[in-house]
Amino acid sequence: LTPEGAKGLRAGAVILKPREIMDWHSTQQREELIVVVTGRVVLELRSKTGHRGVVLLSTGHCVFLSARRWHRVMNRSKATARYLYVTAPAK
């Protein structure tokens, strides 16, 4: 989704089938924006102390994740969900 030569900006599209999970991962040194295109997803966040939080997102919703944020995206619904992610180096 990003043109060749883009300086630091990255993007991608994810299709999550019903009950599918994008497992735990970190944004590392990048900030991330997640935009739900269709369906509903559950974004689970994990803090450095292990505390977990949950954000429910549906079509048209977006969320910003700061650098070094551990998270996973789950589709707990019976319909396919699609979302976009955009990342860029944190300053």
Contacts in CASP RR format, 6 or more apart in sequence:
PFRMAT RR
TARGET T0000
AUTHOR 0000-0000-0000
METHOD contacts of the structure
MODEL  1
LTPEGAKGLRAGAVILKPREIMDWHSTQQREELIVVVTGRVVLELRSKTG
HRGVVLLSTGHCVFLSARRWHRVMNRSKATARYLYVTAPAK
1 11 0 8 1.000
1 12 0 8 1.000
1 13 0 8 1.000
1 84 0 8 1.000
2 9 0 8 1.000
2 10 0 8 1.000
2 11 0 8 1.000
2 12 0 8 1.000
8 88 0 8 1.000
8 89 0 8 1.000
9 86 0 8 1.000
9 87 0 8 1.000
9 88 0 8 1.000
10 30 0 8 1.000
10 86 0 8 1.000
10 87 0 8 1.000
10 88 0 8 1.000
11 84 0 8 1.000
11 85 0 8 1.000
11 86 0 8 1.000
11 87 0 8 1.000
12 84 0 8 1.000
12 85 0 8 1.000
12 86 0 8 1.000
13 37 0 8 1.000
13 82 0 8 1.000
13 83 0 8 1.000
13 84 0 8 1.000
14 22 0 8 1.000
14 73 0 8 1.000
14 82 0 8 1.000
14 83 0 8 1.000
14 84 0 8 1.000
14 85 0 8 1.000
15 80 0 8 1.000
15 81 0 8 1.000
15 82 0 8 1.000
16 22 0 8 1.000
16 41 0 8 1.000
16 73 0 8 1.000
16 74 0 8 1.000
16 75 0 8 1.000
16 80 0 8 1.000
16 81 0 8 1.000
16 82 0 8 1.000
16 83 0 8 1.000
17 75 0 8 1.000
17 80 0 8 1.000
18 75 0 8 1.000
18 77 0 8 1.000
18 78 0 8 1.000
18 79 0 8 1.000
18 80 0 8 1.000
19 75 0 8 1.000
19 76 0 8 1.000
20 74 0 8 1.000
20 75 0 8 1.000
21 72 0 8 1.000
21 73 0 8 1.000
21 74 0 8 1.000
21 75 0 8 1.000
22 72 0 8 1.000
22 73 0 8 1.000
22 74 0 8 1.000
23 72 0 8 1.000
24 46 0 8 1.000
24 70 0 8 1.000
24 71 0 8 1.000
24 72 0 8 1.000
25 70 0 8 1.000
25 71 0 8 1.000
25 72 0 8 1.000
26 68 0 8 1.000
26 69 0 8 1.000
26 70 0 8 1.000
26 71 0 8 1.000
27 65 0 8 1.000
27 66 0 8 1.000
27 67 0 8 1.000
27 68 0 8 1.000
27 69 0 8 1.000
27 71 0 8 1.000
27 87 0 8 1.000
28 67 0 8 1.000
28 68 0 8 1.000
29 67 0 8 1.000
29 68 0 8 1.000
29 89 0 8 1.000
29 90 0 8 1.000
30 67 0 8 1.000
30 87 0 8 1.000
30 88 0 8 1.000
30 89 0 8 1.000
30 90 0 8 1.000
31 64 0 8 1.000
31 65 0 8 1.000
31 66 0 8 1.000
31 67 0 8 1.000
31 87 0 8 1.000
31 88 0 8 1.000
31 89 0 8 1.000
31 90 0 8 1.000
32 64 0 8 1.000
32 65 0 8 1.000
32 69 0 8 1.000
32 85 0 8 1.000
32 86 0 8 1.000
32 87 0 8 1.000
33 62 0 8 1.000
33 63 0 8 1.000
33 64 0 8 1.000
33 65 0 8 1.000
33 85 0 8 1.000
33 86 0 8 1.000
33 87 0 8 1.000
34 43 0 8 1.000
34 57 0 8 1.000
34 62 0 8 1.000
34 63 0 8 1.000
34 65 0 8 1.000
34 73 0 8 1.000
34 83 0 8 1.000
34 84 0 8 1.000
34 85 0 8 1.000
35 60 0 8 1.000
35 61 0 8 1.000
35 62 0 8 1.000
35 83 0 8 1.000
35 84 0 8 1.000
35 85 0 8 1.000
35 86 0 8 1.000
36 57 0 8 1.000
36 58 0 8 1.000
36 59 0 8 1.000
36 60 0 8 1.000
36 61 0 8 1.000
36 62 0 8 1.000
36 81 0 8 1.000
36 82 0 8 1.000
36 83 0 8 1.000
37 59 0 8 1.000
37 60 0 8 1.000
37 82 0 8 1.000
37 83 0 8 1.000
37 84 0 8 1.000
38 59 0 8 1.000
38 80 0 8 1.000
38 81 0 8 1.000
38 82 0 8 1.000
39 58 0 8 1.000
39 59 0 8 1.000
39 75 0 8 1.000
39 77 0 8 1.000
39 79 0 8 1.000
39 80 0 8 1.000
39 81 0 8 1.000
39 82 0 8 1.000
40 56 0 8 1.000
40 57 0 8 1.000
40 58 0 8 1.000
40 59 0 8 1.000
40 75 0 8 1.000
40 76 0 8 1.000
40 77 0 8 1.000
40 79 0 8 1.000
40 81 0 8 1.000
41 56 0 8 1.000
41 57 0 8 1.000
41 58 0 8 1.000
41 73 0 8 1.000
41 74 0 8 1.000
41 75 0 8 1.000
41 81 0 8 1.000
41 83 0 8 1.000
42 54 0 8 1.000
42 55 0 8 1.000
42 56 0 8 1.000
42 57 0 8 1.000
42 73 0 8 1.000
42 74 0 8 1.000
42 75 0 8 1.000
42 76 0 8 1.000
43 54 0 8 1.000
43 55 0 8 1.000
43 56 0 8 1.000
43 57 0 8 1.000
43 63 0 8 1.000
43 71 0 8 1.000
43 72 0 8 1.000
43 73 0 8 1.000
43 74 0 8 1.000
44 52 0 8 1.000
44 53 0 8 1.000
44 54 0 8 1.000
44 55 0 8 1.000
44 71 0 8 1.000
44 72 0 8 1.000
44 73 0 8 1.000
44 74 0 8 1.000
45 52 0 8 1.000
45 53 0 8 1.000
45 54 0 8 1.000
45 55 0 8 1.000
45 65 0 8 1.000
45 69 0 8 1.000
45 70 0 8 1.000
45 71 0 8 1.000
46 52 0 8 1.000
46 53 0 8 1.000
46 70 0 8 1.000
46 71 0 8 1.000
47 70 0 8 1.000
55 63 0 8 1.000
57 63 0 8 1.000
57 83 0 8 1.000
65 71 0 8 1.000
66 90 0 8 1.000
67 90 0 8 1.000
73 83 0 8 1.000
75 81 0 8 1.000
END
